[in-house]
Amino acid sequence: MLSYQHGFHAGNQADVHKHTFLLAVLSLLAKKARPLTYIESHAGRGLYDLTGEQAQKTGEWREGIGAIYEQSGLATPLARYRDVVARWNRGEAIMQLPGSPCIAGGALRKRDRLVLFEQHPAEFKALEQAMVHYRHAEPMRGDGFDGMLDVFTDHDPRHRLIGMIDPSYELKEDFDRAPQLAKRLVERVPDALVLVWYPVLSTGEAIAVDQGSFHSRVTFNRHNQAHRMVGSGMVVFGDIAENRRPLKVIDRALQAHFGGGATRT
């Protein structure tokens, strides 16, 4: 979809869930010796202006990153995410928010690789500008669903692949398309891990979760009565056996923060 722009929703409660989880997973994997290639299907702008027209129009960030920005006593995964955002703001009042490309760029090492797909022309231009800070990042203009398949087909076998599938879900078919792609990717590269984010909606749409995957699902109050989103989900597809325990630690911190939404593994 070329109409969706995440700037209206940047920093909301779903972003806190998604970005905290992503940062914790990438930080965990970056401790290991093997190089990583991180591939994102719908990268967006990379960096969001919370003082701009889009963010100010909805104000969703105030209930998300705004609510934890100066909060003390945060659990470690949330505190680490808040600290990343604070560094982007030089420790002062929050004005800008790093999206998942910038979070990944900071969490990974110079020998790792980031491949970031974005189709929206204005969003892609902004993404290119945001990623100049990271020489190991490669913004790619195009359809991330097809692009991820291409990268998984032709990749450096020395690298472990980490995928992030995060469409807008403006199309109902994305609830099927995202997990189907994740399954295809881990079938193609069995030692890969593929994360899928999805919104928990009041209308009940959901994605199919395999028994062997890891599922972190949180619920929260909708921003206003017109919003259908009442929660956020992250699913990890692939061989998670060696990381199941730390994933549970990450999820417990998120469940406590958001009030204990149901989790399935």
C-alpha positions in Angstrom: 0.0 0.0 0.0 1.3 3.5 -0.9 -1.2 5.4 1.2 0.0 4.3 4.7 2.4 6.6 6.6 3.5 5.5 10.0 4.2 9.1 11.2 0.7 9.4 12.4 1.2 6.4 14.8 4.9 6.6 15.5 5.8 6.0 19.2 2.4 4.6 20.1 1.9 1.7 22.5 2.2 -0.9 19.8 5.6 0.7 18.8 6.8 0.4 22.4 5.9 -3.3 22.4 7.4 -3.9 18.9 10.6 -1.9 19.3 11.3 -3.1 22.8 11.0 -6.7 21.7 13.0 -6.2 18.5 15.9 -4.4 20.3 16.1 -7.1 22.9 16.2 -9.9 20.3 18.8 -8.2 18.2 21.0 -7.4 21.2 20.8 -11.0 22.3 21.8 -12.3 18.9 24.6 -9.7 18.4 26.4 -11.2 21.5 27.2 -14.2 19.4 30.1 -14.5 17.1 28.3 -15.2 13.9 27.5 -12.2 11.6 23.9 -11.2 11.1 21.9 -9.9 8.2 18.7 -8.1 9.2 16.0 -7.8 6.6 12.9 -5.6 7.1 9.9 -5.8 4.7 8.3 -2.4 5.5 10.9 -0.1 6.9 9.1 3.2 6.8 11.0 6.5 7.3 13.5 5.2 9.9 13.3 8.3 12.0 10.1 10.2 13.0 9.5 13.8 14.0 7.2 13.8 17.0 6.8 17.6 16.8 5.6 17.3 13.2 2.1 17.6 11.9 1.4 13.9 11.6 2.4 12.9 15.1 0.8 16.0 16.6 -2.5 15.3 14.8 -3.0 12.0 16.5 -0.9 12.4 19.7 -0.7 8.6 19.9 3.0 8.7 21.0 2.0 10.3 24.3 0.5 7.1 25.5 3.4 5.1 24.2 7.0 6.3 24.4 5.8 9.5 26.0 4.4 7.6 29.0 7.7 5.8 29.7 10.3 8.4 28.6 10.8 9.8 32.1 9.5 6.8 34.1 11.8 5.2 36.7 11.9 1.6 37.7 11.3 0.2 34.2 12.1 -3.4 33.5 15.4 -3.9 31.7 14.1 -4.4 28.2 11.9 -1.3 28.4 14.6 0.8 30.0 17.1 -0.1 27.3 14.6 0.9 24.6 13.8 4.2 26.4 17.6 4.8 26.7 18.0 4.4 22.9 15.2 6.9 22.3 16.8 9.3 24.9 20.2 9.1 23.1 18.5 10.2 19.8 17.2 13.2 21.8 20.4 13.9 23.6 18.7 13.1 26.9 16.4 16.1 26.6 12.7 16.4 25.9 11.5 13.9 23.3 11.3 15.3 19.9 12.2 12.5 17.5 11.7 8.7 17.5 14.0 6.1 16.0 12.0 3.6 14.0 13.0 -0.1 13.7 15.7 0.6 11.0 17.5 3.0 13.3 17.0 0.7 16.3 18.5 -2.2 14.4 21.3 -0.1 13.0 22.4 0.8 16.5 21.9 -2.7 18.0 23.9 -4.5 15.3 27.7 -4.4 14.7 29.6 -2.9 11.8 30.2 -6.3 10.3 26.5 -7.1 10.3 24.2 -6.1 7.4 20.9 -4.4 7.2 18.6 -4.7 4.1 15.6 -2.4 4.4 12.7 -2.4 2.0 10.3 0.5 1.6 7.9 1.1 -1.3 6.4 4.5 -0.5 8.4 7.1 -2.4 8.4 9.9 0.2 9.0 7.4 3.0 11.9 5.8 1.1 13.6 9.1 0.6 13.4 9.9 4.3 14.7 6.4 5.0 17.8 6.9 2.9 18.5 10.1 4.8 18.0 8.5 8.2 20.3 5.6 7.3 23.3 7.7 6.3 24.4 7.2 9.9 24.8 3.4 9.2 27.3 2.3 6.6 26.2 -1.3 7.0 22.6 -0.4 6.0 21.2 -0.9 2.5 17.8 0.9 1.9 16.0 -0.8 -1.1 13.0 0.7 -2.9 10.5 -2.0 -3.6 7.9 -4.5 -2.4 9.3 -6.0 0.8 7.4 -9.2 0.5 9.1 -10.0 -2.8 12.4 -8.4 -1.7 12.7 -10.6 1.4 12.3 -13.7 -0.7 15.1 -12.5 -3.0 17.5 -11.9 -0.1 16.7 -15.2 1.5 17.3 -16.9 -1.8 20.7 -15.3 -2.4 22.5 -14.6 0.8 25.9 -14.9 2.4 25.8 -18.4 4.1 28.2 -17.1 6.8 25.5 -14.8 8.1 22.5 -15.7 10.2 19.3 -14.1 8.7 16.9 -12.2 10.9 13.7 -11.1 9.2 11.2 -8.5 10.3 7.8 -8.5 8.6 5.7 -5.4 9.5 3.1 -4.4 6.9 0.5 -1.8 7.6 -2.3 -4.4 7.6 -4.5 -1.9 5.8 -5.2 -4.9 3.6 -7.0 -7.7 5.4 -5.0 -10.2 3.3 -1.8 -9.2 5.1 -3.0 -11.2 8.2 -2.5 -14.3 6.0 0.3 -13.1 3.8 2.7 -12.1 6.6 2.8 -15.5 8.4 2.8 -17.4 5.2 5.9 -15.5 4.0 7.6 -16.1 7.4 7.0 -19.9 7.0 8.4 -19.8 3.5 11.5 -17.9 4.6 12.4 -20.3 7.4 11.8 -23.3 5.1 14.3 -21.7 2.7 16.8 -20.9 5.4 16.2 -23.2 8.4 18.4 -21.4 10.9 16.9 -18.0 10.2 14.6 -16.2 12.7 11.7 -14.2 11.3 9.7 -11.8 13.4 6.1 -10.8 12.4 4.4 -7.9 14.0 0.6 -7.6 13.8 -2.1 -5.3 15.4 -4.6 -6.9 17.8 -7.9 -5.5 16.6 -11.3 -5.2 18.2 -12.8 -6.8 15.1 -10.9 -10.0 15.8 -8.5 -10.4 12.9 -5.4 -12.3 13.8 -2.5 -14.2 12.2 -2.0 -18.0 12.4 0.6 -18.9 14.9 2.5 -22.3 14.6 2.9 -24.4 17.7 6.7 -24.2 17.5 6.8 -20.4 17.2 7.1 -17.9 20.1 4.2 -15.5 20.5 4.2 -12.2 22.5 0.8 -10.6 22.7 -0.1 -7.6 24.8 -3.3 -5.6 25.1 -3.9 -2.0 26.0 -6.7 0.6 25.9 -7.5 1.9 22.5 -6.3 5.5 21.8 -9.9 6.6 21.2 -13.2 4.9 20.4 -12.7 5.3 16.6 -9.5 3.1 16.8 -9.9 -0.6 16.3 -6.4 -1.5 17.7 -6.5 -2.8 21.2 -3.2 -4.6 21.4 0.0 -5.7 19.6 1.5 -9.0 18.7 5.0 -10.3 17.9 5.6 -13.8 16.6 9.0 -15.4 16.1 9.1 -18.1 13.5 12.1 -20.4 13.1 14.3 -22.5 15.4 14.0 -20.7 18.8 15.1 -23.6 21.0 18.3 -21.9 22.1 16.6 -18.6 22.8 13.3 -19.6 24.2 14.3 -18.8 27.8 15.5 -15.2 27.1 12.5 -14.6 24.9 10.2 -15.5 27.8 12.1 -13.1 30.0 11.6 -10.3 27.5 7.9 -11.2 27.2 7.3 -11.3 31.0 8.6 -7.7 31.2 6.3 -6.6 28.5 3.3 -8.4 30.0 3.9 -6.7 33.3 4.2 -3.3 31.7 1.0 -3.6 29.6 -1.0 -5.4 32.3 -0.7 -9.1 31.5 -2.3 -9.6 28.0 -2.4 -13.3 27.0 0.7 -14.9 25.7 1.1 -18.2 23.9 4.2 -20.1 22.9 
